[in-house]
Amino acid sequence: MTDTEVQRLVVTAAKSTPERAWLGEVASVALVQACQDARRAYRNFFDSLSGRRKGQRVGAPRFRSRKGNRQSIRLTRNGFTVTGRGVRLAKIGDVELAWSRGLPSAPSSATVVREADGRYYVSFVVETSATPLPPSTTVAGIDLGLTDLAAIVRSDGTREKIRAPRHLRGAERRLACGQKALARKEKGSKNRGKARRRVAVLHRKVRETRLDQHHKLAHRLVHDNQVIAVEDLAIAGLARTRLAKSVHDAGWSTLVRLLEEKSVRYGQTVVKVDRLFPSTRTCSICGSVGDKKSLSVREWVCPCGAHLDRDYNAGVNIADAAGLAESLNACGADVRLRLAGAVSIEPGTHRTDAA
């Protein structure tokens, strides 16, 4: 059965039945998009079962819950019109918007989202052109962590540690009070709905604060370095350990995704290193691989005599594994020793604490 036949059966024909007459109150564009989404979900599911789809196993499609706190519809070009003060949506009318920024080109689709805290958002799909930055000779290796969100070593000899801000940890007390108040409200009451929205607002603030910090960090790294090397961490596996809350709070996958997106936009390069590479245990001076070290071990002395900092040493090895060793060694072996050393008085060493 083709897409057109499916849409005629579940949309056009269904509107004529008494139990589905309410479909006539909804824009047909949104109904067509729902049919296409269902078809794509089933195709991904069957391809995953047969092995044609690589990666993580895809589950069977499920109906969207009417009781979900987050709702959204997607409209193609025929279902909306951008006006001077907002957007005109089919079967809804004119909606005023507080624009976060101007549209660089005519949008091809729009998605209207109602978040759990009651706010409405409209996101547009637009086409933009790349804006390459001037060429730079600096490359960087980044080691992601929990105590320090990122330890950065650069080919010019500078290094930097950015303290993990731990946004969720900082909001735990307020979240605990909100969750306790929510648990005491009677189910189905208006007061429970108000308490739920208050908790959703707290989560939104944590989420947006973390995303803003990641955007600023990724923007600075892409603008300062021509090539960035990061480790391909098994975040899904780490999120099932005792460190799950800290891993989610750090937001490593979001930071790496933003680095990749911004590097494509500005003409830079992001290289991922295999997650099985022993970046921490390998000495960046002599190359020997030592024993596994617990997270409490932050510094140690290699048998070759090098005094190594755990994070900076991993950053140098990540850049080395990404094929950037020549850039790091351009000024001789002393460059790598300066990048990997743990002596706090070395030139170019500084720490950035997140605001």
C-alpha positions as CSV (number, residue, x, y, z in Angstrom):
1,M,0.0,0.0,0.0
2,T,1.4,3.4,-1.0
3,D,1.7,6.5,1.2
4,T,-1.2,8.1,-0.7
5,E,-3.5,5.1,-0.2
6,V,-2.6,5.0,3.5
7,Q,-3.3,8.8,3.9
8,R,-6.6,8.4,2.1
9,L,-7.7,5.6,4.4
10,V,-6.6,6.9,7.8
11,V,-7.2,10.6,7.1
12,T,-9.7,11.4,4.3
13,A,-12.0,8.4,4.8
14,A,-11.7,8.5,8.6
15,K,-13.0,12.1,8.7
16,S,-16.4,10.9,7.3
17,T,-17.0,8.5,10.3
18,P,-18.8,9.8,13.4
19,E,-16.0,8.6,15.8
20,R,-13.3,10.3,13.7
21,A,-15.1,13.5,12.8
22,W,-12.8,15.5,15.1
23,L,-10.0,15.0,12.6
24,G,-11.6,17.7,10.5
25,E,-10.7,20.2,13.2
26,V,-7.0,19.5,12.7
27,A,-4.8,20.8,9.9
28,S,-4.5,18.1,7.2
29,V,-0.7,18.9,6.9
30,A,-0.2,17.7,10.5
31,L,-2.1,14.5,9.8
32,V,-0.1,13.8,6.7
33,Q,3.2,14.3,8.7
34,A,1.9,11.8,11.4
35,C,1.4,9.2,8.7
36,Q,4.9,9.8,7.3
37,D,6.4,9.6,10.8
38,A,4.6,6.3,11.4
39,R,5.8,4.8,8.1
40,R,9.4,5.8,8.9
41,A,9.1,4.3,12.4
42,Y,7.9,1.0,11.1
43,R,10.6,1.0,8.3
44,N,13.3,1.6,10.9
45,F,11.9,-1.1,13.1
46,F,11.8,-3.8,10.4
47,D,15.2,-2.8,9.1
48,S,16.6,-3.1,12.6
49,L,15.1,-6.6,12.9
50,S,16.5,-7.7,9.6
51,G,19.9,-6.2,10.2
52,R,19.8,-3.7,7.4
53,R,19.8,-0.8,9.9
54,K,23.1,-0.6,11.8
55,G,23.5,0.7,15.4
56,Q,21.3,0.4,18.4
57,R,18.2,-1.9,18.1
58,V,15.1,0.1,17.3
59,G,11.9,-0.9,19.2
60,A,8.4,-1.2,17.8
61,P,6.5,2.0,17.2
62,R,4.1,3.1,20.0
63,F,1.1,5.4,20.0
64,R,1.8,8.9,21.3
65,S,0.2,9.4,24.7
66,R,-2.5,11.9,25.1
67,K,-1.4,12.5,28.7
68,G,2.1,13.3,27.8
69,N,3.4,16.6,29.1
70,R,5.2,17.4,25.9
71,Q,3.2,17.7,22.7
72,S,4.2,18.8,19.2
73,I,3.0,19.1,15.6
74,R,5.0,19.6,12.5
75,L,3.7,21.6,9.5
76,T,5.2,21.8,6.1
77,R,5.3,24.9,3.9
78,N,1.6,24.7,3.0
79,G,0.5,24.7,6.7
80,F,2.0,28.0,7.9
81,T,2.9,31.5,6.9
82,V,5.4,33.8,8.5
83,T,3.9,37.2,9.2
84,G,5.4,40.4,10.6
85,R,4.5,39.7,14.2
86,G,4.6,35.9,14.2
87,V,3.2,33.0,12.3
88,R,-0.2,32.0,10.9
89,L,-0.9,28.4,11.4
90,A,-3.5,26.4,9.5
91,K,-6.8,25.8,11.5
92,I,-5.4,27.9,14.4
93,G,-4.8,31.4,13.1
94,D,-2.3,34.1,13.8
95,V,0.1,33.4,16.7
96,E,2.4,36.2,18.0
97,L,6.0,35.2,18.6
98,A,8.9,36.6,20.7
99,W,11.6,36.0,18.0
100,S,14.9,34.8,19.4
101,R,16.6,35.7,16.1
102,G,15.7,36.6,12.5
103,L,15.2,33.9,9.9
104,P,18.1,33.8,7.4
105,S,16.0,32.3,4.7
106,A,12.4,31.1,3.9
107,P,11.5,28.2,6.3
108,S,10.6,24.8,4.8
109,S,8.8,23.5,7.8
110,A,7.7,24.6,11.3
111,T,7.3,22.6,14.5
112,V,5.1,23.8,17.3
113,V,6.0,22.4,20.7
114,R,4.3,22.7,24.1
115,E,6.8,21.9,26.8
116,A,6.0,20.4,30.2
117,D,6.1,23.7,31.9
118,G,3.4,25.1,29.7
119,R,5.5,27.2,27.4
120,Y,5.0,27.1,23.6
121,Y,7.9,27.2,21.1
122,V,8.0,27.3,17.3
123,S,11.2,26.1,15.6
124,F,11.8,26.5,11.8
125,V,13.9,24.6,9.4
126,V,15.9,27.0,7.2
127,E,18.8,26.7,4.9
128,T,22.0,28.5,5.8
129,S,25.3,28.8,4.1
130,A,28.6,27.9,5.7
131,T,30.8,30.8,7.0
132,P,34.4,29.4,7.1
133,L,36.8,31.0,9.6
134,P,40.3,32.2,8.7
135,P,42.7,29.2,8.7
136,S,44.4,28.5,12.0
137,T,47.5,26.5,12.9
138,T,46.3,25.5,16.3
139,V,45.0,22.0,17.1
140,A,43.6,20.8,20.4
141,G,43.1,17.5,22.2
142,I,40.2,17.4,24.7
143,D,39.7,14.9,27.5
144,L,36.1,15.0,28.9
145,G,35.6,14.3,32.6
146,L,33.3,14.7,35.6
147,T,35.4,16.8,38.0
148,D,36.7,18.9,35.1
149,L,34.3,19.0,32.2
150,A,37.1,19.4,29.7
151,A,40.9,19.3,29.9
152,I,42.2,21.0,26.7
153,V,45.8,20.9,25.4
154,R,46.8,22.9,22.4
155,S,49.6,22.7,19.9
156,D,50.8,26.2,20.9
157,G,51.8,24.9,24.4
158,T,48.8,26.3,26.3
159,R,46.5,24.1,28.3
160,E,43.2,24.7,30.2
161,K,40.9,22.9,32.6
162,I,37.2,23.8,32.7
163,R,35.5,22.9,35.9
164,A,32.3,20.9,35.5
165,P,29.5,23.3,36.6
166,R,27.2,20.5,37.8
167,H,23.9,22.3,37.1
168,L,21.7,19.5,38.3
169,R,23.6,19.0,41.5
170,G,23.2,22.7,42.3
171,A,19.4,22.5,41.8
172,E,18.9,19.2,43.7
173,R,17.6,20.9,46.9
174,R,15.0,23.0,45.0
175,L,14.0,20.0,42.9
176,A,13.6,17.9,46.1
177,C,11.3,20.4,47.6
178,G,9.2,20.6,44.4
179,Q,9.0,16.9,44.0
180,K,7.9,16.5,47.6
181,A,5.2,19.1,47.2
182,L,4.1,17.4,44.0
183,A,3.8,14.0,45.7
184,R,1.5,15.4,48.4
185,K,-1.0,16.7,45.9
186,E,-4.1,14.7,45.0
187,K,-4.0,13.1,41.6
188,G,-6.2,14.9,39.1
189,S,-6.4,18.1,41.1
190,K,-5.5,21.6,39.8
191,N,-3.0,22.1,42.5
192,R,-1.2,18.9,41.4
193,G,-1.0,20.4,37.9
194,K,0.5,23.6,39.3
195,A,3.0,21.7,41.3
196,R,4.0,19.6,38.2
197,R,4.6,22.8,36.2
198,R,6.8,24.2,39.0
199,V,8.9,21.1,38.9
200,A,9.1,21.3,35.1
201,V,10.2,24.9,35.3
202,L,13.1,23.9,37.5
203,H,14.2,21.1,35.1
204,R,13.9,23.6,32.2
205,K,16.2,26.1,33.9
206,V,18.8,23.3,34.5
207,R,18.5,22.1,30.9
208,E,18.8,25.6,29.4
209,T,21.7,26.7,31.6
210,R,23.7,23.6,30.7
211,L,22.9,24.0,27.0
212,D,23.9,27.7,27.0
213,Q,27.3,26.8,28.7
214,H,27.9,24.0,26.1
215,H,27.1,26.4,23.2
216,K,29.5,29.0,24.5
217,L,32.3,26.5,25.1
218,A,31.9,24.8,21.7
219,H,31.8,28.2,20.0
220,R,35.1,29.2,21.6
221,L,36.8,25.9,20.9
222,V,35.8,25.9,17.2
223,H,36.9,29.5,16.7
224,D,40.3,29.0,18.5
225,N,41.4,25.7,16.9
226,Q,41.5,24.4,13.3
227,V,41.3,20.7,14.4
228,I,39.7,19.3,17.6
229,A,40.3,15.8,18.8
230,V,37.8,14.2,21.3
231,E,37.3,10.7,22.6
232,D,34.3,8.7,21.4
233,L,32.9,7.8,24.9
234,A,30.4,5.0,25.6
235,I,28.0,7.4,27.2
236,A,25.0,5.0,27.1
237,G,27.1,2.4,29.0
238,L,28.4,4.9,31.5
239,A,24.8,6.1,32.2
240,R,24.1,2.6,33.6
241,T,26.7,2.8,36.3
242,R,26.8,4.4,39.7
243,L,28.1,7.6,38.0
244,A,24.9,7.9,35.9
245,K,23.6,11.1,37.5
246,S,27.0,12.8,37.1
247,V,27.4,11.6,33.5
248,H,24.0,13.0,32.5
249,D,24.7,16.2,34.4
250,A,27.9,16.7,32.4
251,G,26.2,16.5,29.0
252,W,29.1,15.1,27.1
253,S,27.1,14.0,24.1
254,T,25.5,17.4,23.7
255,L,28.9,19.1,23.9
256,V,30.4,16.8,21.2
257,R,27.4,17.2,19.0
258,L,27.6,21.0,19.2
259,L,31.4,20.8,18.4
260,E,30.6,18.7,15.3
261,E,27.8,21.0,14.1
262,K,29.7,24.2,14.6
263,S,32.8,22.8,13.0
264,V,30.8,22.0,9.8
265,R,29.4,25.5,9.8
266,Y,32.7,27.3,10.3
267,G,34.9,24.9,8.2
268,Q,36.8,23.3,11.0
269,T,37.5,19.7,11.8
270,V,36.5,17.4,14.7
271,V,38.2,14.0,14.9
272,K,36.9,11.2,17.2
273,V,39.3,8.7,18.8
274,D,38.3,5.1,19.5
275,R,36.8,4.7,22.9
276,L,39.0,1.6,23.5
277,F,42.2,3.6,23.2
278,P,44.0,3.8,26.6
279,S,44.4,7.5,26.6
280,T,44.8,7.8,30.4
281,R,47.2,4.9,31.0
282,T,49.5,5.7,28.2
283,C,52.5,7.9,29.0
284,S,52.5,10.8,26.6
285,I,56.3,11.1,26.9
286,C,57.6,7.6,26.4
287,G,54.5,5.9,25.1
288,S,54.4,3.0,27.6
289,V,51.0,1.7,28.8
290,G,50.7,1.4,32.5
291,D,48.1,-0.3,34.8
292,K,44.6,0.8,35.2
293,K,44.2,3.7,37.6
294,S,41.2,4.6,39.8
295,L,39.5,7.9,39.5
296,S,41.1,9.1,42.7
297,V,44.6,9.0,41.1
298,R,44.9,12.4,39.4
299,E,48.8,12.6,39.1
300,W,51.6,10.0,39.0
301,V,55.2,9.6,38.0
302,C,55.9,7.3,35.0
303,P,58.9,4.9,35.2
304,C,60.6,7.1,32.6
305,G,60.6,9.9,35.1
306,A,57.8,12.1,33.7
307,H,55.4,13.7,36.2
308,L,52.0,13.3,34.5
309,D,48.6,15.0,35.1
310,R,45.8,12.5,34.4
311,D,43.6,14.8,32.3
312,Y,46.4,16.7,30.4
313,N,48.1,13.4,29.7
314,A,44.9,12.0,28.2
315,G,44.4,15.1,26.1
316,V,47.9,14.8,24.6
317,N,47.3,11.1,23.8
318,I,43.9,11.8,22.3
319,A,45.5,14.4,19.9
320,D,48.3,11.9,19.2
321,A,45.8,9.1,18.4
322,A,43.9,11.5,16.1
323,G,47.0,11.9,13.9
324,L,47.9,15.4,15.3
325,A,51.2,14.3,16.8
326,E,53.3,16.2,14.2
327,S,51.5,19.4,15.2
328,L,52.1,18.8,18.9
329,N,55.7,18.0,18.2
330,A,56.4,20.9,15.8
331,C,58.6,22.7,18.3
332,G,60.3,19.5,19.6
333,A,59.7,17.1,22.4
334,D,59.6,19.8,25.0
335,V,56.2,20.8,23.7
336,R,54.6,17.5,24.6
337,L,56.4,17.5,28.0
338,R,55.0,21.0,28.8
339,L,51.5,19.9,27.7
340,A,51.4,16.7,29.7
341,G,53.3,17.9,32.8
342,A,51.5,18.4,36.1
343,V,53.6,21.3,37.5
344,S,51.2,24.2,38.2
345,I,53.8,26.9,37.6
346,E,54.4,26.1,33.9
347,P,53.7,28.9,31.4
348,G,50.4,28.7,29.6
349,T,48.6,26.8,32.4
350,H,45.3,28.2,33.6
351,R,41.9,27.0,34.8
352,T,38.5,28.3,33.8
353,D,35.7,28.0,36.3
354,A,32.2,28.0,34.8
355,A,30.1,30.8,35.9
